[in-house]
Amino acid sequence: MDNLLNKEELEFAEHMREFYRTEIPEDIRYRQAIGSEEGTHDDVVATQRILNKHGYAVPNWSVASGGQDWTPVQRHIWLNEMQLACVPQPLAFNASMVGPVIDTFGSQEIKDRFLPATANIDIWWSQGFSEPNAGSDLASLKTSAVKQGDKYIVNGQKTWTTLGQYGDWIFTLVRTDPNVKKQAGISFLLIDMKSPGLTVRPIQLIDGGHEVNEVFFDNVEVPVENLVGEENKGWTYAKFLLGNERTGIARVGESQVKLARAKAYAAATKTAKGSLLNDPAFSARITTIEAELKALEFTQLRILSTQVAGADKPDPRSSILKLRGSRLQQDITELLTDIVGPQGLDFVDSREVRTKFTTLPHGAADALKTYFNYRKVSIYGGSSEVQLGIISKALLGL
C-alpha cells in the first residue's frame, strides 16, 4: 500500500503503525491474531478506551463530538494499520453505527447524553434491526412502538442481534405508523436493555459459538426522549447507518493477515513433495487470492481518493468493496480450512479442536470455526444480492 500514498499519508501510516504496536498490549494483539475468543469483550473494551484516550476511537464522527478532521484516505490508513497490527477494532455498533446516527441526526441533549459514553464504550450498544421475517427486506419489520403520553410501548422481536449478551442499550428500528407505506412509518429508538419486558435469548450457531441472539419486547416502556431525530424518519437514519457500515467492510488488512497465516500453515504442512506450498495447484490458488486482494486494495484507495470528507450520503461504490471483500474473506477461510484437511471434519467446538489437534500449526484449528462463522459476511451489511442491485442501479444505470 505504501507506494500508493503521498509523503504526508506515508508519515501518517508510520505514526499509526507505531502507535498500535506500542500502545496496545501485546497479549491483546496476540489473542486477536489467532482468533481466540478468550477475553473478547474485555479486549474490545480495553482497546477502545486506549484509542479514545488518544482521540483515535471514533475518527469518523464530527470534530465537535470527538472525531478527527481526516481525509477518507487517512481514515482508511487508520483502519488498515489497525487490522495489520491485529488490534481489535472499536465496537462497530458504537463507533460506526449508532454513534454517527446520533451525531448527525440527534438533538444536542441526546448527543450530550450518549456520545461520550458511546465513544468510551461505557455503553455497549446492540443493534435491533433484523426480524424473523424482515432481514434483507428490513422495511417489512413488525416491531411496534405505540406512543402513550410521554413514553412508547414497544412489542415485537428482533433476531441475529450480534453480541447482544453484552448489550447495555439497543438502538432499534420500530414501526410507529402502520398506516403509511412501510418505509415511511419507521422510527429510531434507543432502549435500555435492562428495561422490564425485554428478554435476550441466545442462538446456537453451526460453529458451536454463541455470537447472536434473539431479543423480545413485551410491553417495554421507552421514554419519548429516547427517540433519535424525528418520528417516522427512521428509515432515512437506517440507510445512513448501513452506508457507514459498508465503507470499511472490505477488511483488506484483516484479509492480508489471514492470508499470511494460511501461507505459514501451508509451509508447515508436509507433503510428498515437501511443504504444501510446493504443490503447483495450491500455490496457484494462493497467488490468485493475493492478486485479487491487491486489486481490491487498489480499488479501495482509488475510491477513497475521490471521496469528499464529511459527505452526508453513502458512496454507492462502497458496494463494490463489500461485494468483493466478502467473497475474498470467504475464499481465505476456505483456504485455511483446506490446509487443516480431513482432521477438521469431526470438530465439536473451538476449545475441543485446540486440545485435540495439537499437531497442527498453532491457531490452525481455529480456521474451522472461522470458516463456518464467515459464511455470514456475504449477508450482513447488505447481502451480495443487495450489493449487486445497488451497483446495477446507482453505478451502471441499469
Rosetta blueprint (number, residue, H / E / L):
1 M L
2 D H
3 N H
4 L H
5 L L
6 N L
7 K H
8 E H
9 E H
10 L H
11 E H
12 F H
13 A H
14 E H
15 H H
16 M H
17 R H
18 E H
19 F H
20 Y H
21 R H
22 T H
23 E H
24 I L
25 P L
26 E H
27 D H
28 I H
29 R H
30 Y H
31 R H
32 Q H
33 A H
34 I H
35 G L
36 S L
37 E L
38 E L
39 G L
40 T H
41 H H
42 D H
43 D H
44 V H
45 V H
46 A H
47 T H
48 Q H
49 R H
50 I H
51 L H
52 N H
53 K H
54 H L
55 G L
56 Y L
57 A L
58 V L
59 P L
60 N L
61 W L
62 S L
63 V H
64 A H
65 S H
66 G L
67 G L
68 Q L
69 D L
70 W L
71 T L
72 P H
73 V H
74 Q H
75 R H
76 H H
77 I H
78 W H
79 L H
80 N H
81 E H
82 M H
83 Q H
84 L H
85 A L
86 C L
87 V L
88 P L
89 Q L
90 P L
91 L L
92 A H
93 F H
94 N H
95 A H
96 S H
97 M H
98 V H
99 G H
100 P H
101 V H
102 I H
103 D H
104 T H
105 F H
106 G L
107 S L
108 Q H
109 E H
110 I H
111 K H
112 D H
113 R H
114 F H
115 L H
116 P H
117 A H
118 T H
119 A H
120 N L
121 I L
122 D L
123 I L
124 W L
125 W E
126 S E
127 Q E
128 G E
129 F L
130 S L
131 E E
132 P L
133 N L
134 A E
135 G L
136 S L
137 D L
138 L H
139 A H
140 S H
141 L L
142 K L
143 T L
144 S E
145 A E
146 V E
147 K E
148 Q E
149 G L
150 D L
151 K E
152 Y E
153 I E
154 V E
155 N E
156 G E
157 Q E
158 K E
159 T L
160 W L
161 T L
162 T L
163 L L
164 G H
165 Q H
166 Y H
167 G L
168 D L
169 W E
170 I E
171 F E
172 T E
173 L E
174 V E
175 R E
176 T L
177 D L
178 P L
179 N L
180 V L
181 K L
182 K L
183 Q L
184 A L
185 G L
186 I E
187 S E
188 F E
189 L E
190 L E
191 I E
192 D E
193 M L
194 K L
195 S L
196 P L
197 G L
198 L E
199 T E
200 V E
201 R E
202 P E
203 I E
204 Q L
205 L L
206 I L
207 D L
208 G L
209 G L
210 H L
211 E L
212 V E
213 N E
214 E E
215 V E
216 F E
217 F E
218 D E
219 N E
220 V E
221 E E
222 V E
223 P E
224 V H
225 E H
226 N H
227 L E
228 V L
229 G L
230 E L
231 E L
232 N L
233 K L
234 G H
235 W H
236 T H
237 Y H
238 A H
239 K H
240 F H
241 L H
242 L H
243 G H
244 N H
245 E H
246 R H
247 T H
248 G L
249 I L
250 A L
251 R L
252 V H
253 G H
254 E H
255 S H
256 Q H
257 V H
258 K H
259 L H
260 A H
261 R H
262 A H
263 K H
264 A H
265 Y H
266 A H
267 A H
268 A H
269 T L
270 K E
271 T E
272 A L
273 K L
274 G E
275 S E
276 L H
277 L H
278 N H
279 D L
280 P H
281 A H
282 F H
283 S H
284 A H
285 R H
286 I H
287 T H
288 T H
289 I H
290 E H
291 A H
292 E H
293 L H
294 K H
295 A H
296 L H
297 E H
298 F H
299 T H
300 Q H
301 L H
302 R H
303 I H
304 L H
305 S H
306 T L
307 Q L
308 V L
309 A L
310 G L
311 A L
312 D L
313 K L
314 P L
315 D L
316 P L
317 R L
318 S H
319 S H
320 I H
321 L H
322 K H
323 L H
324 R H
325 G H
326 S H
327 R H
328 L H
329 Q H
330 Q H
331 D H
332 I H
333 T H
334 E H
335 L H
336 L H
337 T H
338 D H
339 I H
340 V H
341 G H
342 P H
343 Q H
344 G H
345 L H
346 D H
347 F L
348 V L
349 D L
350 S H
351 R H
352 E H
353 V H
354 R H
355 T H
356 K H
357 F L
358 T L
359 T L
360 L L
361 P L
362 H L
363 G L
364 A L
365 A L
366 D H
367 A H
368 L H
369 K H
370 T H
371 Y H
372 F H
373 N H
374 Y H
375 R H
376 K H
377 V H
378 S H
379 I L
380 Y L
381 G L
382 G L
383 S L
384 S H
385 E H
386 V H
387 Q H
388 L H
389 G H
390 I H
391 I H
392 S H
393 K H
394 A H
395 L H
396 L L
397 G L
398 L L
